[in-house]
Amino acid sequence: MPEAREFWRWKEYNWKTPDFDWKDATLITAGVDVGSVSSQAVIMCDGKLYAFSNMRTGSDSPNSALNAMKWALEGTGMTLTDIHCKVGTGYGRINVPFSDRAITEIACHARGANYMFGPTLRTIMDMGGQDCKAIRCDENGKVVSFLMNDKCAAGTGRGMEAFAELLGVSIEEVGELSLQVEEEPPPVSNTCVVFAKTEAAGLLRSGWSREKVLAAYCSAMAHRVASLLNRIGMKEDFAITGGIAKNVGVVSRLEKELGVKALKTNYDMQIAGALGASIFAKDLAEKAIRNK
């Protein structure tokens, strides 16, 4: 795909903390979340977040996992052999070649969100690239119940990318642009992204502004997600994870429909799954030490 059409993709990045030296850590663990659209790797030292990466998933899961892990390690001086336990999760969890265990993304997202938002968290809406997951958890981040949407891209990150591409809008600007309307338009189709794109194209031809079309799509996404949360039974505290959690247009409309404000965090909401996997890796490593 030509570089000129890459504007709609979200930016990839990595991060490491300047606050401590990993060589002082007793236990180093890692989690890798290989999703259908994005992959994240998280490294923790003695239970503290040390480094992570967030990048697009490639053509196959093993390489995507390796690339995410290499990018998280970049500039740290750490190697895979320095990590005591590694857990894979997500769509491609069984194809993480260096993992010691594979754990479902539902369990990992709940555990990671518990770390990010605290023990009062009870309901999580993970809005990922291919699916949306409504999760209920206890004070320890253990899953109580969950529901997932169907396989259509409507209401997911990939659906939002398709809309951004259609309208020629940077993915980072979608949320703010969708709020620049004088009156909230009726939502477009929320059952199929293909139908929604066709409907949006017709609305543009009829004179709707791109802001109005984006508002209609963000509203449709929020409504679809709200119905999933209502089915599982909303309990506060409530938090949103995944890439769509960064879209203020969807989040603000979802909060309005639910009548609940989502918890805020300084953590990157896209790393919840990988973070939870790394916490599970810590549990496994500590158990192995106790059993020696």
C-alpha positions, 0 to 999 in steps of 0.5 A: 500500500502506498505511503500516502494511504497510511495516514489512517493507521494508528502510530506504533511505539515502544516505551521503557521506564527511566525509574529503575534498572532491570538488573536490580530486579529479582523476577522479570516476566513478560506478556505478549498479546497477539491480536488480529490487528495489533500486538503488544509486549509488556515486560515487568520487573518484580511486578512493576511495569518496565517496558512495552511495545505496541505495533500492528500484527503482521501476516503471521502470529509467531513473527508478530510476537517476536517483533513485538517482544524485540521492540519492547526489549530494544534499548534496554540491554535485556534479552529473552534469556533474562526473562524468567517467565513469558505468557502469550495471550490474544488471538495468536496466543498458541503461536507465541514461539518463546512463551512458557504458557498460553492464557486466554485474552479474557483472563489477561484483560481482566487481570491487566485492567485490575492492575491499571485501574485498581481493585474496585473495578468490576466491569471492563469493556475491551474494544479491540481490533476484531471484537469487543468483550464485556467482562465482569471481574472481582476485586482480584481481577478474576473473571466472573462473566463475559460476553463477546460481540459477533465477528463483524468488524462493526464496533471494533478498531478495524471498523473505525480504521475502515471509516477513517480510510473512507473519509480520509481522516487520521485515526487519531482525529476521528474522535474529536472531529465526531464531536464537532457537530451542532446536533447529534445525527442518527447512527449509521448501521451498527451490524455490519461495517460494509453496510455502514460504509455504503450508508456513509458514502451515500450520506456524503453524496447527499451533503453530510459533512465528514464530521457528521458522518463520523458522529453517526458512526461513533454513535453507532459503535457506542450504542452497540457496545452499550447493549453488550454491557447492558446484557452482561449487567453493568456494575461500577467501577467501569473501565474501557480498554483497547484502542477505541478507549482512546477515541473520545467520540465513542467514549463520551457517547458510551458514557452518556448512554450508560449514565456512567463515567469510565475510570481514567488511567495514565497507563496505555489502555491498549496494553491491558492484555499483555500486562495481564499476561505478564502478571500471570507469568509472575504468578507462574514464576513464583509458584515454580520457585515455591515448588522447588 
